[in-house]
Amino acid sequence: MKQRKIQIIGILSSIVLFGLSLVIPTLYHIEFVYSLIVLLTIWTPGNRSTFDVSVIMSVLIMIGYFFNHNFSYSHEDLPFFILPILFIWAFTFAIIKYKQSQEKLLRSTDNLNAMFMHATEGIIISNVKGEIVMANPRSCEQFGYEKGKLQGMLIEDLIPKKFVHKHSDHRKGYYKDLQNRSMGSGMNLYASKKNGDEFPVEISLSSFRNKNELFIISFIIDITERKKQDNQLIKAQEELEQRVHDRTKELASANISLEKLNKNLQEEMIERRKIEEALRDSERLYSTIARNFPDGIICVTNREFNIVFIDGKELDNLGLKRDSLKGKKIESLEIFNFSEADKAKLLNVFNWESSHFDVSLNDDQYVINAVPLPDAKGFIKEILLVMQNVTEVKNAEKEILISLEKEKELNEMKSKFVSIASHEFRTPLSTILTSVSLINKYQDNSLLDKRTKHIERIKGSVKNLTDILNDFLSLEKLEAGKVETRFEDTNFHHYCEEITEEMQSVAKVGQEIIFNYIGNQVAYIDKTLMRHILVNLLNNAIKYSPENSKIDFEVTNDSSIHIKIKDYGIGIPKEDQQHLFERFFRAGNVTAIQGTGLGLNIVQRYIHKLNGTITLTSIENEGSTFNITLPKS
């Protein structure tokens, strides 16, 4: 639109000047003014407007010239007529070419600027002082700076502090040997973000000169994700190598015996070919051994993998007939359906390389050892395959691993027992010792209250020791499988009331156990296990609740038995609740309160013995609720 307006202005100006030249003959040389208008017009974008104005100006100049000369001219005046026109067209052509080159340069600059601003790599341009003169948005994003904030900073500001003292020397060394180079491939290069975080990078360096000043271009790629993938790959390779090492170690003993057997058989086969009689004797011996080879198969195959000989007790176990197998391809048998890698190993046996590998069929596992059988001239026409069923060996190895794991668990339990016992026994024993010493001092009847107080402390400490020992004895019986259930019809209402009264007698000052029973009076339960469950849960409610608080004990006996014990004590942290029933576990907010960490584990296992379930809901500093559900019978 702008181009069109300027084009119209240029044409209208030409017409006005042309009219003036007709009216005022003294404006005979007004073509120079026309030239000025042409020059102004051709600075507008595009070549079309310049061309239009130039043509119109040329036509008007010719008309004005003939009009002022009464349409007559002489040869002497011809140069004055031609020169202005040539002048206009020469300038027009020159400036068009100049504008074309300028527009091309502008487009090239725009393209380079777009590449710089939108590149997916970080691009930083610095001078020989290490000062950053330009940085694209991607580099600002990589280093955690706002757009334009990198300009004016030093390259060393982007280097981890531990490498800064060396980087300046590296940079100066590069100035002495300017070459395009890549850095980071196979190296561990790191850059530093604004917040101090380090991240791995690959950097490519290049240089250029502008007005005789040297500048360095750094292309920066953040390879954090690639490093993570490389580390994962290295870890996977290490795990794979470890698995291969472990498996090789497991089978080493079995392979040694099989390799010895293979070696003996190979020596027998070579010796047998020396003479006819020895061959027949060896064949009889070999056939006997093969036929009675326990839990395995002995097979001889030629270079085409046709079965020359096959025998062994495992053929009977697999339901295969010996005579029907001779001459068949070895891969036609399901048990010899080898992988391509195993076939390659068998081919190598014909080149004097012994081999062994594992195969499986259904649930059975086999080890196959292959050795060459050279003839008298040393040429290998046949190979010997000895396959042994090692399923029992593998199963025995698994059982050994399970036993080792159980032994490890037992040792850990013993260690925890010693640690807890030494800690939990120390406090009550110290209390008893101190109280006994003080009682000896309080012999006067006037000190009866103090003596009674210390006797109660001794009773409490003895009870704590008894509880701890009961927990350990219960755990020992559970681990040994000695806990048996003895169900009987019981007046469950009266049974629970007795336990409530018993636990109320050991409650803290002001604590009240509120018992509520709904439903049938009689229940079919194991009284011993049920007592341990209820006493343990009520004891915990008393222990972890403050004085002058209540404890709800509710029982519903209808289609099933539902028991709820709720306290309003310190509660259990949310992060500890999932581990609460684990052996030796104690919540983080009860470390100052005595306990073994065994009680709830034993309770849960007793409830499982009764085919029941136990659940927990708790809010820290508000209390805990345990819900037990048991079947009716």
Residue pairs with C-beta under 8 A, 6 or more apart in sequence:
2 44
2 45
3 44
3 45
3 46
3 48
3 49
4 49
6 41
6 44
6 49
7 41
7 44
7 48
7 49
7 52
7 53
10 37
10 38
10 40
10 41
10 49
10 52
10 53
11 52
11 53
11 56
13 37
14 34
14 37
14 53
14 56
14 57
14 60
15 60
17 27
17 30
17 33
17 34
17 37
17 60
18 60
18 63
18 64
20 27
20 30
21 27
21 28
21 30
21 64
21 67
21 68
22 64
22 67
22 68
25 68
28 64
28 65
28 68
29 84
30 64
31 57
31 61
31 64
31 84
31 85
31 88
32 84
34 57
34 60
34 61
34 84
34 88
35 57
35 84
35 87
35 88
35 91
37 53
37 57
38 50
38 53
38 54
38 57
38 88
38 91
38 92
39 91
39 95
41 49
41 50
41 53
42 49
42 50
42 53
42 54
42 91
42 92
42 95
42 96
42 99
43 95
43 99
44 50
45 103
47 96
47 99
47 100
50 92
50 95
50 96
51 92
54 88
54 89
54 92
57 88
58 85
58 88
58 89
61 84
61 85
61 88
62 81
62 85
65 73
65 81
66 73
69 77
73 81
116 123
116 134
116 136
117 136
117 137
119 136
119 138
120 138
121 138
121 219
121 220
121 221
122 135
122 136
122 138
122 139
122 141
122 142
122 143
122 218
122 219
122 220
122 221
122 222
123 134
123 135
123 136
123 138
123 139
123 217
123 218
123 219
123 220
124 132
124 134
124 135
124 136
124 139
124 150
124 155
124 158
124 217
124 218
124 220
125 132
125 133
125 134
125 135
125 215
125 216
125 217
125 218
126 132
126 133
126 155
126 215
126 216
126 218
127 133
127 213
127 214
127 215
127 216
128 175
128 214
128 216
129 154
130 154
130 155
130 156
130 168
130 171
131 152
131 153
131 154
131 155
132 150
132 151
132 152
132 153
132 154
132 155
133 151
133 215
134 151
135 148
135 150
135 151
137 147
139 150
139 220
140 146
140 147
140 148
140 149
140 150
142 191
142 193
142 199
142 220
142 222
143 150
143 158
143 191
143 192
143 193
143 194
144 193
144 194
144 195
144 197
145 194
150 158
155 167
155 171
155 218
156 164
156 167
156 168
158 191
158 192
159 167
159 191
159 192
160 190
160 191
160 192
160 198
161 192
163 190
174 205
174 216
175 214
178 207
178 214
180 204
180 205
180 206
180 207
181 204
181 205
182 202
182 203
182 204
183 189
183 202
183 203
183 204
183 205
184 200
184 201
184 202
184 203
184 221
184 223
185 202
188 200
189 200
189 201
189 202
189 203
190 198
190 199
190 200
190 201
191 198
191 199
191 201
191 220
192 198
193 199
199 222
199 224
200 222
200 223
200 224
200 226
200 227
201 220
201 221
201 222
201 223
202 220
202 221
202 223
203 218
203 219
203 220
203 221
204 218
204 219
205 216
205 217
205 218
205 219
206 216
206 217
206 219
207 214
207 215
207 216
207 217
208 214
208 215
208 217
209 215
250 397
251 358
251 367
254 367
254 388
254 390
254 393
255 356
255 367
255 369
258 356
258 367
258 369
258 386
258 388
259 354
259 356
259 369
261 369
261 386
262 354
262 369
262 371
262 384
262 386
263 371
265 286
265 289
265 298
265 371
265 384
265 386
266 371
266 372
266 373
266 384
268 282
268 285
268 286
269 282
269 286
269 373
269 384
270 374
271 278
271 282
272 278
272 279
272 281
272 282
272 283
272 286
273 279
273 375
273 376
274 376
287 311
289 298
290 298
290 309
290 311
290 312
291 311
291 312
291 313
292 313
293 311
293 312
293 313
293 314
293 386
294 313
295 313
295 314
295 388
295 389
295 392
296 312
296 313
296 314
296 366
296 386
296 387
296 388
296 389
297 310
297 311
297 312
297 314
297 315
297 335
297 385
297 386
297 387
298 309
298 310
298 311
298 312
298 384
298 385
298 386
298 387
299 307
299 309
299 310
299 330
299 336
299 384
299 385
299 386
299 387
300 307
300 308
300 309
300 310
300 373
300 382
300 383
300 384
300 385
301 307
301 308
301 330
301 382
301 383
301 385
302 308
302 381
302 382
303 350
303 381
303 382
304 329
305 329
305 330
305 331
305 346
306 327
306 328
306 329
306 330
307 325
307 326
307 327
307 328
307 329
307 330
308 326
308 382
309 326
310 322
310 325
310 326
311 322
312 387
314 387
314 389
315 321
315 322
315 325
317 389
318 335
318 361
320 333
325 333
330 336
330 385
331 337
331 338
331 343
334 361
335 359
335 361
335 366
335 387
336 359
338 346
338 359
342 357
342 359
342 368
345 355
345 357
345 370
346 355
346 370
346 383
348 355
349 355
349 370
349 371
349 372
349 380
349 383
350 372
350 380
350 383
351 380
352 372
352 374
352 380
353 372
354 369
354 370
354 371
354 372
355 369
355 370
356 367
356 368
356 369
356 370
357 367
357 368
358 365
358 366
358 367
358 368
359 365
359 366
359 368
359 387
360 366
363 391
364 389
364 391
365 389
365 390
365 391
365 394
366 387
366 388
366 389
366 390
367 387
367 388
367 390
368 385
368 386
368 387
369 385
369 386
369 387
369 388
370 383
370 384
370 385
370 386
371 383
371 384
371 386
372 380
372 383
372 384
373 380
373 381
373 382
373 383
373 384
374 380
375 381
413 479
413 583
413 584
416 583
416 584
417 472
420 584
420 596
420 597
421 468
421 472
424 464
424 468
424 594
424 595
424 596
425 465
425 468
427 461
427 464
427 594
428 460
428 461
428 462
428 464
428 465
428 594
429 461
429 465
431 457
431 458
431 460
431 461
432 457
432 458
432 461
432 462
435 454
435 455
435 457
435 458
435 461
436 454
436 458
438 450
438 454
439 451
439 454
439 455
442 448
442 450
442 451
442 454
463 506
464 594
467 539
468 596
471 596
471 598
471 599
471 602
472 596
472 598
474 483
474 532
474 598
474 602
475 583
475 598
475 601
475 602
477 483
478 602
478 605
483 529
483 606
483 609
485 526
485 529
485 609
485 610
486 526
486 527
486 528
487 524
487 525
487 526
487 633
488 524
488 525
488 526
488 527
489 522
489 523
489 524
490 522
490 523
490 524
490 525
490 527
491 521
491 522
492 517
492 520
492 521
492 522
492 523
492 525
492 555
492 557
492 561
493 517
493 521
493 555
493 557
494 521
495 525
495 527
495 530
496 515
496 517
496 534
496 553
496 555
497 515
497 517
499 531
499 534
499 535
499 538
500 513
500 515
500 538
500 553
502 535
503 513
503 535
503 538
503 539
503 542
504 512
504 513
506 539
506 542
507 513
507 542
507 551
508 542
508 545
508 546
508 547
509 547
509 548
510 547
510 548
510 549
511 542
511 545
511 547
511 548
511 549
511 550
511 551
512 549
512 550
512 551
513 538
513 550
513 551
513 553
514 550
514 551
514 552
514 553
515 553
515 554
515 555
516 552
516 553
516 554
516 555
517 554
517 555
517 557
518 554
518 555
518 556
518 557
518 558
519 555
519 556
519 557
519 558
520 557
520 558
521 557
523 557
523 561
524 632
524 633
525 561
525 610
525 630
526 609
526 610
529 606
529 609
529 610
530 610
532 602
532 603
532 606
533 603
533 606
533 607
533 628
534 563
534 565
536 599
536 600
536 602
536 603
537 565
537 603
537 626
538 551
538 553
538 565
539 599
540 567
540 599
540 600
541 551
541 565
541 566
541 567
541 569
541 624
542 551
543 593
543 595
544 567
544 569
544 570
544 590
544 593
544 624
545 551
545 567
545 568
545 569
545 570
545 623
546 569
549 567
549 568
549 569
550 568
551 565
551 566
551 567
551 568
552 564
552 565
552 566
552 567
553 564
553 565
554 563
554 564
554 565
554 566
555 561
555 562
555 563
555 564
556 562
559 632
560 629
560 630
560 631
560 632
561 612
561 628
561 629
561 630
561 631
561 632
562 627
562 628
562 629
563 627
563 628
563 629
563 630
564 625
564 626
564 627
564 628
565 625
565 626
566 623
566 624
566 625
566 626
567 623
567 624
567 625
568 622
568 623
569 623
569 624
570 589
570 590
570 620
570 621
571 589
571 618
571 619
571 620
571 621
571 622
571 623
571 624
572 580
572 587
572 589
572 616
572 618
572 620
572 624
573 587
573 588
573 589
573 620
574 620
575 588
576 585
576 587
576 588
576 589
577 616
577 618
579 585
580 587
580 600
580 616
581 600
581 601
581 604
581 614
582 601
583 597
583 598
583 601
584 596
584 597
584 598
584 601
585 597
585 601
586 595
586 597
589 620
603 614
604 614
607 613
607 614
607 628
607 630
610 630
611 630
611 631
612 628
612 629
612 630
612 631
613 628
613 629
614 626
614 627
614 628
614 629
615 626
615 627
616 624
616 625
616 626
616 627
617 624
617 625
617 627
618 624
618 625
